[in-house]
Structures are given as structure tokens and as C-alpha cells.
């Protein structure tokens, strides 16, 4: 992914983060940050990476809604 788009391999911190599994539920700020990074990546021309970020955010928000957490981003979308 990184090598194809950026021409460089990811560093050890990025590689480690990509393989980490997170057991805790993400908070609103984390979800919003993932969405914003996805939008920024798409706007910068890195569509594949941006879409992957947006899909991750959707998956996390869906998982959170199944546990009753819901997601209410700062833009005022209603909680379901």
C-alpha cells in the first residue's frame, strides 16, 4: 500500500500499528479523526487509502452501534 502510493516502505511504528488489534471501543474523537484522514487522503489523490480509512470508520461505528455506543460526530448527525 505505502510503497505503491508513496514510493517508500512504512516504518516500524506504522507496521506495528497496522498489525495491532484493539479490543476497546473507539471514542467519537477517534472515529472523526479516521473519517477526516480518509477524506484528506482522497482529496490528496490517494483514493485507495482514503476509501480504506472510511471503510474502517464505518466498520468501527457499526461495531460500536451493535454494543449500544452509537456515534455522534461533531457535525451534528443524530444518534440512532
C-alpha positions as CSV (number, residue, x, y, z in Angstrom):
1,X,0.0,0.0,0.0
2,X,2.5,2.7,1.1
3,X,5.2,1.6,-1.3
4,X,2.9,1.8,-4.3
5,X,1.4,5.2,-3.4
6,X,4.3,6.9,-1.7
7,X,7.3,5.1,-3.1
8,X,8.6,4.2,0.4
9,X,8.1,1.4,2.8
10,X,6.3,2.2,6.1
11,X,8.5,2.5,9.2
12,X,8.4,0.1,12.1
13,X,5.8,2.1,14.1
14,X,3.4,2.1,11.2
15,X,3.9,-1.6,10.6
16,X,3.3,-2.4,14.2
17,X,0.1,-0.3,14.3
18,X,-1.2,-2.0,11.2
19,X,-0.9,-5.4,12.9
20,X,-2.3,-4.4,16.3
21,X,-5.7,-5.5,17.3
22,X,-7.7,-3.1,19.5
23,X,-10.2,-4.5,21.9
24,X,-11.6,-1.3,23.3
25,X,-14.4,0.7,21.7
26,X,-13.3,3.8,19.8
27,X,-14.5,7.2,21.1
28,X,-16.1,9.9,19.0
29,X,-12.8,11.8,18.5
30,X,-11.1,8.7,17.2
31,X,-13.9,8.0,14.7
32,X,-13.9,11.5,13.5
33,X,-10.1,11.5,13.1
34,X,-10.3,8.4,10.9
35,X,-13.0,9.9,8.8
36,X,-11.1,13.2,8.4
37,X,-7.9,11.3,7.4
38,X,-9.8,9.3,4.9
39,X,-11.3,12.5,3.4
40,X,-7.9,14.2,3.3
41,X,-6.3,11.2,1.6
42,X,-9.0,11.1,-1.1
43,X,-8.6,14.9,-1.6
44,X,-4.9,14.4,-1.9
45,X,-5.4,11.8,-4.6
46,X,-4.7,8.7,-2.6
47,X,-8.2,7.3,-3.2
48,X,-7.5,3.7,-2.2
49,X,-6.0,4.7,1.1
50,X,-8.8,7.2,1.8
51,X,-11.5,4.7,1.0
52,X,-9.8,2.1,3.3
53,X,-9.9,4.7,6.1
54,X,-13.5,5.5,5.5
55,X,-14.4,1.8,5.5
56,X,-12.6,1.3,8.7
57,X,-14.5,4.2,10.3
58,X,-17.8,2.7,9.1
59,X,-16.9,-0.7,10.5
60,X,-15.9,0.7,13.8
61,X,-19.1,2.8,14.0
62,X,-21.2,-0.2,13.1
63,X,-19.5,-2.4,15.8
64,X,-20.0,0.4,18.3
65,X,-23.7,0.7,17.5
66,X,-24.2,-3.0,18.0
67,X,-22.8,-2.6,21.5
68,X,-25.1,0.4,22.2
69,X,-22.4,3.0,21.8
70,X,-23.6,4.8,18.7
71,X,-21.7,7.6,17.1
72,X,-22.5,11.3,17.1
73,X,-19.9,13.2,15.2
74,X,-19.3,16.9,15.8
75,X,-21.2,17.8,12.6
76,X,-24.5,17.0,14.4
77,X,-25.6,13.8,12.8
78,X,-28.3,12.2,15.1
79,X,-27.5,9.2,17.1
80,X,-29.5,6.1,16.0
